[in-house]
Amino acid sequence: MRNLRKPVKRSAAVGAVALAAFSLMPGTSMAQAKSAEPGPSVVGGTRAAQAKSAEPGPSVVGGTRAAQGEFPFMVRLSMGCGGALYTQDIVLTAAHCVSGSGANTSITATAGVVDLQSSSAVKVKSTRVLQAPGYNGTGKDWALIKLAQPINQPTLKIAETTAYNKGDFTVAGWGAAVEGGGQQRYLLKATVPFVDDATCKSAYSDLVAGEEICAGIMATGGVDTCQGDSGGPMFRKDDSGAFIQVGIVSWGEGCARPGKPGVYTEVSTFAKDIKAGATQLGG
């Protein structure tokens, strides 16, 4: 069974993890079960926090804190997943983070801050959800969430070809900073290198090549997304120096384990479907 990087179940070896007080825990893998739960956080990442006061350690495994305004398109979703602003009123996230398509006013999107407890946080409710057509827990792990009103922050464009499916990527999230850990208050970021399909297949026989892309440090591990990071973007700079999203945090075995890279939805494969879905939602 796949280990979705939801707040509750990201890796096969990790059982259900109780949501932390913040109820936010972005991650890289999809959970152990296929239910809709938040994913892992960035392991080995660093915080980009707003303030420099002493607070709990980073979420993304092996990560560091992100600076306020560094990734203004990042969104935290109340079910414990991450996401990115596709338009100012539509969030792109993972299919396993939602329960289906249709009217949905139960999700709250938090944006505009790296500190989820900041009084400056912008919070907007959802109105509708579109889960990838045909999603059954394997591949096609993308979804769109329509917001009740626009969030006045920059959006993140998506890759429409495989041209940027290489090199080093940035991942960010509020998920667990260690396998089995809890969600984080501050946004963390980390850099993970591309892992080719053949190598990733040696780690995961059920990889859906062509729909999924892998990234991580195969030899040593140590840096990764984790439970609670699910749905968050994996991105890099394009030829013009602007950020472009190439992946969506989906699943993986554990967090930051050697030989077990993070698996991400390959955005370029679904670019046309995502665009059509946004149009359907009125974005």
C-alpha positions, -999 to 999 in steps of 0.1 A, spaced: 0 0 0 13 35 -8 24 58 20 8 91 13 25 121 28 -5 133 45 -4 148 79 -15 115 93 1 89 71 31 96 50 51 65 50 45 28 52 65 24 83 48 53 100 14 47 116 -12 73 121 2 105 136 -21 126 158 -25 162 144 -5 187 163 -21 217 179 -18 238 148 -36 211 128 -12 217 100 15 193 89 26 194 52 45 164 39 60 148 9 46 113 9 10 102 6 -2 83 36 0 47 44 -37 44 37 -55 61 9 -79 82 29 -77 120 26 -54 133 52 -26 159 54 9 149 45 45 150 58 67 180 62 100 188 47 127 167 63 161 182 65 147 216 55 152 250 71 127 274 83 120 306 65 104 321 96 92 356 101 109 362 134 141 350 148 129 340 182 135 306 196 108 282 184 104 245 177 127 230 150 120 229 113 94 207 96 107 197 62 132 171 71 167 185 67 152 219 59 157 254 71 133 283 77 119 302 48 119 340 50 87 359 51 77 366 15 102 341 0 76 318 -14 44 339 -13 24 314 -33 25 288 -5 -7 278 11 -15 258 42 -48 238 41 -68 231 72 -70 193 66 -32 192 71 -19 195 36 0 221 16 -7 237 -17 2 266 -40 -18 294 -56 -25 284 -92 -46 315 -95 -54 339 -67 -86 321 -60 -76 285 -68 -52 263 -49 -34 234 -66 -29 205 -41 -29 166 -40 -59 145 -49 -54 124 -18 -58 155 4 -95 158 -6 -124 134 -5 -138 140 -39 -152 167 -62 -181 191 -57 -193 219 -33 -171 221 -3 -170 249 23 -151 230 50 -115 238 39 -97 269 52 -66 281 32 -40 301 52 -16 322 32 6 353 32 28 342 62 54 317 71 42 317 108 8 300 109 1 318 142 8 353 127 -20 379 131 -12 388 94 -23 354 81 -49 355 54 -76 329 59 -101 320 32 -128 293 30 -132 269 1 -163 268 -21 -157 239 -45 -132 211 -50 -122 193 -82 -103 161 -76 -84 147 -106 -108 127 -128 -102 90 -125 -81 93 -93 -80 60 -75 -50 63 -52 -23 55 -77 -11 84 -100 -32 114 -110 -25 129 -76 -37 164 -81 -67 185 -71 -79 221 -73 -97 240 -45 -117 271 -54 -117 298 -28 -145 321 -17 -124 351 -25 -90 359 -41 -58 359 -20 -37 389 -30 -4 370 -33 17 360 -63 8 327 -80 30 298 -90 30 289 -127 31 252 -136 54 234 -160 37 225 -193 66 204 -206 93 181 -191 120 207 -198 124 215 -161 122 179 -148 158 179 -139 184 194 -117 178 205 -81 143 214 -68 130 233 -38 104 219 -15 86 237 13 60 230 38 47 230 74 48 192 77 68 170 101 105 177 105 112 141 113 95 108 104 65 104 127 68 140 140 41 166 142 32 196 120 52 227 123 43 264 130 69 278 106 74 272 69 105 252 61 123 248 28 149 223 15 167 214 -18 163 179 -33 180 166 -65 161 149 -93 161 111 -93 156 94 -127 127 69 -132 149 38 -135 166 46 -102 133 55 -85 118 23 -98 145 3 -80 131 19 -48 94 17 -56 82 -9 -80 47 7 -81 61 41 -94 38 53 -122 64 66 -146 52 94 -167 28 105 -140 52 107 -111 87 123 -106 111 115 -78 136 136 -59 159 130 -29 194 121 -19 195 84 -27 228 75 -10 223 92 24 188 105 26 185 132 52 164 157 32 128 152 22 92 162 26 73 144 52 38 138 67 18 170 64 36 183 33 13 165 9 -1 187 -18 27 213 -15 47 223 -46 81 211 -57 96 239 -78 127 254 -94 137 285 -114 129 285 -151 151 300 -178 138 335 -170 146 331 -133 110 327 -122 97 299 -101 79 271 -119 61 241 -103 72 207 -115 58 185 -88 32 180 -61 41 163 -29 25 129 -31 41 99 -13 71 80 -2 84 54 23 91 71 56 108 105 54 144 111 42 154 75 43 185 64 23 174 48 -10 138 61 -6 133 94 -24 101 114 -23 76 108 -50 58 138 -66 30 142 -91 46 152 -124 28 184 -131 36 188 -168 18 155 -175 -14 170 -161 -9 207 -171 -38 206 -197 -61 189 -173 -53 213 -145 -59 243 -168 -92 228 -179 -102 221 -143 -94 257 -133 -116 269 -161 -144 246 -149 -141 261 -115 -142 296 -129 -106 305 -123 
